[in-house]
Amino acid sequence: MRYIFASFSAVAFAAGPTSTLLWVQNENAAVYTSAGLARHVGSTPTFATATWLNKPFYVETFNCTDNGTSIWEFDFPGDPPQGAIPTYMVDMARHAVSFGPSAEVVDTVAAGAFFVPPSPCNVYGWSSTGTGVPRWNWTLPNCDASLLYDEYRNIAISDDGTTAVFSAFVPQGQSGIPLLVAFNAQTGKELFRKGTADAGAQAGTVGTSVNGSFITWSTANGIVVYDGKGAKRTTLAAEGPNEISDSGDFLATCTENNARVWGFDGSNGNYAQKFSFSPPASPASDTWFCVDVAMSSDGTGAEDTELVSFAWISGDVLTARVITYSMVSGKVMIDWVSSTNAKLQTNPTVRMDGNFVGTALWGDSDDVPTAVVLKTGSNTPVFTYTTPGSMFGVEIVVDHAACTPTNDVLYFAVAGKHTPANVMGNGGDAFAWRINVPK
């Protein structure tokens, strides 16, 4: 059973920002996997979330308004096979300012799979403000979602809503075939697919640039970069989470104890390393691991508009860390360290929009923030919130239409588990806020 709690109260901060908790959704029979926000010209953003574990398993969207109105819910069709765990992962075209206020635009995609092989993987596309009937559905009949735990998570839609990408693993004999598929996100038409020659023995994570002009695929052989038509630009000797800039000029990678920014060299058609980052010595740790990356790039080349954030964890000092750099100069723009009293402060996820960074943390039963918003130029958060459990999904968008010369307006959402990740129990929570930050 799901519950929605709306809140109209604003929370004031010493530095001046104010926030309104728009609503909280609680699901006592499932865990939320992900969060998405889509901004429409002339209207408030919409929010989407998806669940996994137990029933119900669905994708649902909400208005980011003070009453938290549910727009639609899509249930996974049919019942799962015996012993199967259904999974959903959702992404939204979050900066689709070119959409206009029309409800007839696909801005939400999700990948679904049953966590037993072989079973179908489905990719759906919806209008978040529509009726919940998918605009299109693509099915991979023989899909293995269990070889690696995170394989089903490989879904992305470009921020402008033009391109969707998905990767999966297809069982074959004693091994399998990794597959990358790109779609026209508005029609569901398959644009191209790639297979084992580029992927090696894993499906790998996928990503797109803002306008879908570039697609990345993290494979066993490296990070492969394609253009929007499927022509391979290059294969970079790197792995793990990655982000590519609007122009394709910057590529950021995140793996183990190192993070890098690569710049494209048009003369040889390859990416060359510009910067290599490791966390500074304070707090000192021998086990910093980079676990996520987010990018904000407007293509102007200005130091404060070409930004990348890396999320780090450390078992030594029991903390998480977010460091934001300029991809132009390598300058540190944010270096935020979480509280150190948490026993399970791990797996932070990050997203960026403009000069703002949103991060979600696992945390434990200690009273530590699990939802944090940062702004470049300061290591002090402009917003923090402590949820009851661990948060997995995060999204942040700046509402440019509502911003003023003296005030930024942003929407921030997190979703995850109702109890801490190190505590047994199901149940999920999803939160959405509207935050005003003085410039």
PyMOL commands that set and color helices and strands:
alter all, ss='L'
color gray80, all
select helices_A, chain A and resi 97-99+151-153+196-199
alter helices_A, ss='H'
color red, helices_A
select strands_A, chain A and resi 2-6+10-12+18-27+31-40+43-52+58-63+70-75+86-92+108-114+119-126+136-143+155-157+163-172+175-184+190-194+206-208+214-219+222-227+232-236+242-244+250-255+258-265+270-277+288-297+306-314+319-326+332-337+349-353+356-360+371-375+383-385+391-398+407-417+428-438
alter strands_A, ss='S'
color yellow, strands_A
deselect
rebuild
show_as cartoon
